[in-house]
């Protein structure tokens, strides 16, 4: 038994090296498993295609602070609310691989590797959290639980080059920092992780706010926590200011609500300054400290409401027509219960288990030094689960935050099995891991125990896959470069894989272009032609059964696209030849 303990202690001492080694092996496997995606530059999401275009523009000489995409809605271009932070690793990898191969293969290799980089940070952070809160060696269970979180892992697969993986890494670091017993290091970790996350985008703003509140309440309860609060405030305020100076685009220097603009920068910096001031008050009274923290929060909240009332509603600041026509119907923005059971079961199983585990662990640790850490994990997980009832896009964060709680449930059970006969230990351990990790949901779906996809869903999915495939899109390069009128969700992929320009993409700052596409396809043919000519389009490209096209037909029967899909011909549309196997229909607009 002593030999086993020494062996486990040796493993625990080398946890960072072993975690990075496990991450490296997993990354190599993912690259092998997704090699076909790398080969054909299968940037499946519109955001991934736009990120690649943003990096291409940067490497081709477009200004550091100019993030407009000039091949969408030309000639004025498309306003993108992102920052350059996530461009850096992708651009760096492309430049590196250009030393050894062609530009095209440099992009493919970079897009395959870049998403896996923040996964290493996630593994280290969640492993540290599990070790601090559950016990030594518990990080070894956290790693396979992470790997089994399918929705979360989809953010880190090769070709998933958008910013969500980096923001989730910042969230994992935030949780690890909240659980750090070293005050200065913990405060610095939370402050910098929050600042970087906000500089990338505002998706994790609620978690950043909760982290700040938890650190402030820690100081309220124990004035010895002043160092943690002071370091947090300095790193948050300074990090956010530096992030704005270095990465905020020209378009983000006005009073908008959807990015780290002067609106949110001022709120963050003022909040950080006030927290720094109150943390320097050495009062023994919890009531006084609570009053100071409450007053600081009230100043920020009231000031924000008075100065920026336009940001008290939805941050996108879109028109009612755009919200009604497009934004309210984005699939990932719908509540989890509006998705099929085969989808929501795999998303919610781990978060629910993790929430139960975190609540039980928080109760058991209520009088220990880890009470605050477990309270933070439980609060974050509960909030993420509640967010799922609003938008399914909270799924990756919910699964990430659920891992420590799930480990807290499984680890004691596995320890009790340790020492049992091998068949009992193996079978029992597999059963515990299958249930606690939420992987049982994938088994149920795989074996058809829940609702299967309908024939229409399979047809739509097949059309989307074919119309996004590089070989099919590349055939369009046989026509001279011009502006193509196509579906909103196909625009980013079209410009990333061909030399053509498009009208629109699914990005809320460009509401008129999005609405023009809907108005054209859903209205009468005469209006469609007028919009296309006004936009300078000379070609029209449609993908039959593309998900977006089914919306046109369902909401506007008898509209232009519905009539086109039924085979009606229009004198101002000239069918253009494409290979027989092409999933597209292409027309010249006369």
Secondary structure, DSSP 8 states (H G I E B T S, - for coil): -HHHHHHHHHHHHTHHHHHHHHHHHHHHHHHHHTHHHHHTT---SHHHHHHHHHHHHHHTT--TT---BTTBSTTT-B-----SHHHHHHHHHHHHHTTTS-HHHHHHHHHHHHHHHHHHHHHHHHHHHHHHHT-TTTHHHHHHHHHT-HHHHTTSSTT--STHHHHHHHHHHHHHHHT-SSHHHHHHHHHHHHHHHHHH-STTHHHHHHHHHHHHHHHHH-GGGHHHHHHHHHHHHHHHHHHHHHH--GGGGSS-SSSSSHHHHHHHHHHHHHHHHHHT---S-HHHHHHHHHHHHHHHHHHHHHH-GGGSS-TT---HHHHHHTGGG-GGGS-GGGS-HHHHHHHHHHHHHHHHHHHHHHHHTTTSTTHHHHHHHHHHHHHHHHHHTT-GGGHHHHHHHHHHHHHHHHHHHHHHHTTS-HHHHHHHHHHHHHHHTSTHHHHHHHTT-S----HHHHHHHHHHHHHT-HHHHHGGGGS-S-EEE--HHHHHHHHHHSS-EES--S-GGGHHHHHHHHHHHHS-HHHHHHHHHHTT--EEEEETT-HHHHHHHHHSTTSHHHHHHTT---TTEEEE---TT-SEEEEEE-
